[in-house]
């Protein structure tokens, strides 16, 4: 078992056999609203429902990015009003990365802020969405509407993660590899060596420690925190344009960013990154997709500033830099993942 603190605000518990009392710990709420998704195993829902005290509501939202909309946000808020939730109560978000993004956003805006705890049921949720206080929903492009709000508590049950099928683990492993590339060469080595067989406790804790260190320096992403977007500028664009899962898209985005890093920053570990991605069973090329659409989505990316497109690139593993990239670099990065076409 491990206990970490992120941003001076979030208590993160990593262990096995979490129960409802642990998920509710440190809260004096009279009522609890659970926000969850259809795919959450019945055993988890039963375990949490066994908590002392009545649930004000159990709100089931759609799976995946269908949940991340303003329409779903409004519906959830209406359900909370109907349930009589007040600012002294608690929202518990149970599910993967998308429902965590949505639930955190709801908790941040409903009544101008309600305490929220996360119980991530996917590796992606555990190492990324649940950590660091970023919340948001989509508006054409990814995560254009959101707030920064730390959860008070995150409970990561390794037994839940260990039961996931390989395809579900891969998405989170992509984010773990990203964390390694920007801040922990030992994590990269672990994933290179063991792939999806890497010890979950070590993988999760290492990935969270990378993110916690960065978030502790720059919670509101005014500077250094943007390094956590490595692989995401193109990754988000491919995710939307091709309808890929987040982890698969980030893997492709890292391949593209690796090529750009080699061209702009002299990054010499492009092949090593490629090997780790393949070892995890993640894609290194994009499916058939319109290059113009990918460029359009990259242009709408929230990391753009002053008309310039910025990408997080690597001078070395653990040495990320935010760089303004030109069209030639973008073209080379797109070509590296099999997306061609003229500059528009």
N, C-alpha and C positions, 0 to 999 in steps of 0.2 A: 504494500500500500504506500502511496505517496500523497502528500498534501502540498500544494503550491498556492502562491498568491499572485494574481495577475493584476498589474496596474494599481496595486494597493487597495483594490476594491473587490476582487472576485476570489473567493475561496474555491480551489479546484481539488476535488477528491478523486484519486485514481486507485481503483482496487477491484475487488470481486464481491459479488453477492450484495449489492446495494439494496436497501429496502426503502419503504416509503418514508419512514422517520428520518433517514439520512437525507433524502431528497428535500424534505421539508425543514431540515435543521436550521436553527437560528431565526426562524420566522415565528412571529406571534399572530399571524393572520387568523381571523375568524373564518374566512372563506378562501377556498382555493379554486381557481379556474385552470383547467388543464387544456392546453392547445396541443393537438396531436394530429396524426395522419393515418389513413387507412392501413398502411403497411406495418404499423407497429405491432409486434407479436402480442397475442392475447395474454401471455404469461406476464409480460411487463405491465400491461394495463391493469391486470388483476393485482399485481404486487403493489402498485401505486395506489389503487383504489382502496387498499386495506388500511390506509392512513387513518389516524384518529381525526375526527372532525369532518364535516360534510364538504363535499365539493360543490362550489357554487355553480359550476358548469363544466361539462366535458365537450369541447368544441373540436370537431374533426374537420380538417381542411384538406383540399386536394393534395395529391402527391406531387413532388417536384416543383418545377417553376410555375405550374398552374396556381400554386398557392401564393406566389409572390406578385400580387397585383393590388392596386388600390381598391378594386371592387371587393376582393376577399378581405382586405384590411377593414373596410367599412362594415362588412357583414359580421366579422368577429367582434368589432367594437359594439355593434348593436346587440350582439348576444351577451356581452359583458354588462351592458346597461340593463338588459332584461334580467340578468342574474343578480343585480344589485351589488356588483363588485365596487368597493371603494378603495381609496388610496392606501388604506392600512392593510389591505388584503394581498394575496399572492397569486401570481401567474406562474405556472409550471409548464414549460415547453418540453414535450417528449417527442423526439423524432430525429430526422436527418437534417442536413444543412439547410434545405429550403424552408422547412417549417421553423427552424431556429431563427433564420433571418427574419421571417414574417413575425413570429411570436415576440422576438426582441423589439421589433419596430412597434408592434401594437403596445407592448409594455412601456415603450418610451413616449408614446403620444397619448395613450388613453389616460384621461384625467391628469395630463401633463406628467405622467410617470407613476408606474406601479412597480413594486418589487417583483423581480423575475428570477427564477431558477431554471437551469437547463439540465435535462437528462438526455444527452445525445445517444441515439441508437445506431448511428453509423460512424465509421472511422472518419469520414469527411467532417461530420458534425463535431466529433471529439477533438480533432487536431486543428480545425479551422473555424467553422461558423460559430461554435460555442465560446471561442476564446478571443478576447480583445475588445469586445463592445461595439463592433460594427454591426449595424442592422440595416435592413432595407428591402425594398421591393423594386420590381422592374417597371420601366416606362419606356417601351421601345427597346432601349439598350439595357444592359444589366445594372441593377442596383442604383438607379439614378435618383430614387427617393428614399431617404433613410435618415437615421439619427445615430449618434454615438451614445451608447448607454451600456455600461458594464452590467452584466448579471451579478447578483449578489453571491450566487453559488452555482457551481457546475459539478455534477456527479457523473463520473465516467466509469461504467461497470465493464471491466474487461471480459467478463463472461458473456455479456451481450455482444460485444464486438467479435469475440472468438467464434460465435455461432453464425456469423455472416458468411454468405457464399463468396467465392473468390472475386466475382465481378463487382460485388459491393465493396470489398476491401480495396480494390484497385483504385477507385476514385479517391479515397482518403490517402492511399499511398502516394498518389501524385502530389497532393498537398504536403505530405511529409517530406517527399524528395525535394520539393521546392524550398521548404524550410532548411533542409540540409544544404542545398546549393547556396543559399544566401547567408547561412550562419553556423553550420555544424558539419565539418567534413567527416566526422566519425559517423554521423547519421547517414551520409551518402555511402560510406563504406559498408555500413550495416545493410542497407537496401541493395547495394551491388552484390553483396555476398549471399544474402538470404532471400531476397525478393519478398514475396508475400509470406514467406515462412519466418520473417524477422520476428523476434520476441515482441509481442504487442506492448507489454509494459514499458520496455525501453524505447520502442518507436514512438509511442504516444508521449511519454514524458520528455524525450529529447525534442520532438517537434513543438510541444507546448513551451518548453523553456526558451527556444529560439524566439517564438512569437512574443512571449511574456517580456523578454529583455527589450525587444524593439518597442512594444506598446508602452512599456514603462518609461521610455524616453520621449515618446511622441504619440500620445493617445489620440489626438485630433488630426493626425496625418498632415501636419503642416510641413513636414520635412522627411525625416528618416523612415517613418513608418511606410512610406510608399515603396520601400525595397521589398516588402512582403507581396507586392504585386508582380514579382518576377513571373514571367510566363502568362500573365493575365491580360495584357493589352491585346495581343492577338488571340489568346485563348478565349476570352469573352466573346470576341467577334466570331470566331469559328463555332463556339458553343451555340450562339443564336442563329447564325447562318446555316449551320448543318444540323441543328437539333441534337447535338451530342450531349452526353453527360458532362458534368463539370470537370471531373478528374481527367477524363479522356481529352477534353478540350485544353486543359491546362498542360497536359503532357505535350500535346502538339505545340502549344504556345511556348513551352520551354525549349523545344527543338528549334523553333523559329528564333527565339531570343538568344539561344546558344550560337546560332549562325551569325546573328547581328553582333553579338559580343565578340566573336572571333574577328570580325571585320573592323569593328570600331575600337575595341578595347584590347585586342591581342589575346583574347581568352584561349588558353591552350588545352582546356579540359572538355572541349565539345564532344569528343568521342567517348569520354568517360561518362558524361551525362547521358548520351545516347544509349550506351550499354546498360545503364541503370534503368532507364525507361523501358527498354526491351525486356530486361530481366523481370520487371514487374508486370509484363504482359500488356503494357499500355501502347497506344498507337504512336507512331512517329511521323505519319503523313495524314493529311486531311482527306475526308471523302470528297467526292465531286461537289464543288461549291463555286458560286459566282465570285470571282476575285473582286469585282467592283463592289459587291455587297459587303465583303469582308473589309475592304478599305473604308467604305461608308461607316460601318460600325466602329472601326478603329478611330475614325474621326470624331465619333460621338462619345468616345470613351472619356470618363471623368478625369482621367490622368492627363488629358490634353490641356495645354495652357498657352494663352496668348497666340493662338493659331498654330502653334508648333505641336508636333506629336512627340511625346516623351515615352521612352521605354526604360524599364529597369534592365540593365545589362551587367555582365560580370567581367571584371578584370581577372578574377580567379575565384575558385570556390571560397565563399566566405567574404568576398570583396565586391559587393554590389554597388552599382552607380546608376543614378538617374541621368539619362542622356537624351538630348534632342536628336532625333534621327531624321535623315533625309529620305527622299523617295527611292533613291538607289538602294539604300539599306533595307527599306521596307520590301522592295521588290526581291532582294536576295533572300530575306527572311521568309517571304511567302513561297518563293521557289524551293527553299529547303524542305518545305512540308508539302510540296506538290501542288501549290496554288499558283497558277501563272496568270498571264494577262498584262495588258499595257497599263501604264500609270494613267490615272484619271484625276 
